[in-house]
């Protein structure tokens, strides 16, 4: 299987030596779980797209510091690409910004959460275990970094997992689209760097709780296995 990663942001240059760019994080996680998986990266922020939509088997949209409702031409172009993927029932995974953009592009809405920033490690719980799930514990730990949330789902989207902070944490549309608000690709060190960088913006209480939450390990590999099972189903 070949996965096309749609890159929607760049990591701050001083962090790249330690953590890589966002596609590198997904390659590290998913490639470790499936060494046969191939990858292609398209920097859609810079207008890069495949010449043929079928040159890869599935797509993944990364996170971004942009908001999906920003008036940026590249975001509008990406939304149209998502609509085409949906029309063709092409497998697609959206992460954070990607999760929100899929909802927005297909008739839902994303906005700033009245609860403020979600940072550090959060626990989300499945209300129903889909076929690609390992059928184990319904609750899982995942790193998050967001102020925007999906406030209205796209028609036909099923909410599979949620939390008190994030109602729409994992969503699925048909058998071809799966989205996560959290970041399975993040490692705790990167999560800490982002919190340090945004400390004044997110506020001291949220910052302190977020850093303290890193004492618990995220279930990144478990979530990575779910993504691979979904893509191969």
Secondary structure, 3 states (H helix, E strand, C coil): CEEEEEECCCCCHHHHHHHCCHHHHHHHHHHHHCCCCEEEEEEHHHCCCCCCHHHCCEEEECCCCCCCCCCCHHHHHHHHHHHHHHHCCCEEEEECHHHHHHHHHCCCEEEECCCCCEEEEEEEEECCCCCCCCCCCCEEEEEEEECEEEEECCCCEEEEEECCCCCCCEEEECCCEEEECCECCCCHHHHHHHHHHCHHHHCHHHHHHHHHHCCCCCCHHHHHHHHHHHHHC
